[in-house]
Amino acid sequence: MLGTTDALVNTGGLAVLRDPQLRESLSTFRNLIADLGEDVAYITSGGEAVWERAAELGGPWTDPATEVSTSGPIEGLSFIPLATPDDLVRLARDVRYTGLVRRYHLNVAYYVRELERLDAHMERVLALIENQALGAF
C-alpha cells in the first residue's frame, strides 16, 4: 500500500482520486509510516545506549532461560556470564542505566502506540477504498 501511495503522490496521481477523504487518508497514511521510521531510529539509538552503559557496568549478561526464540533455545551464548545478584544491584543503583532503560521503554511505548494508530488508519483507508469500489458499480 505504501508503494502505491508513494507512486501516486510522487507522480501527482493522488489528485485523480475523486474522494477528498481518500486522498487525505492516503497522505496521512504516508505520514504515519514516516513517523514510524523516526520512532525506530529512537529505539535503535536508545537500545545501543542501554547496551553501552551495561557494558560499562560489566555486562552484557545472559540467562539460558530467557535466551529463547520461536524456534527454541539460542545456542552459542555460554561464554556470556549470568548476571549475579551484585550485578543486578549495581544496575538498579546506576541512575544513568535506569534512566536509559526508562527512556528506551518510553520510545518503545510510543512506537507501539503509533503502530496502533497506523492499524486503525489502515482500516479507515481500506473502508474508503471499498466504498469507492462499491460506488463505481
Sequence and secondary structure as in RCSB ss.txt:
>XXXX:A:sequence
MLGTTDALVNTGGLAVLRDPQLRESLSTFRNLIADLGEDVAYITSGGEAVWERAAELGGPWTDPATEVSTSGPIE
GLSFIPLATPDDLVRLARDVRYTGLVRRYHLNVAYYVRELERLDAHMERVLALIENQALGAF
>XXXX:A:secstr
 HHHHHHHHHTTGGGG S HHHHHHHHHHHHHHHHHHHHHHHHHHHHHHHHHHHHHTT   B TTT EETTEE  
S TTS B  HHHHHHHHH HHHHHHHHHHHHHHHHHHHHHHHHHHHHHHHHHHHHHHHHHT 
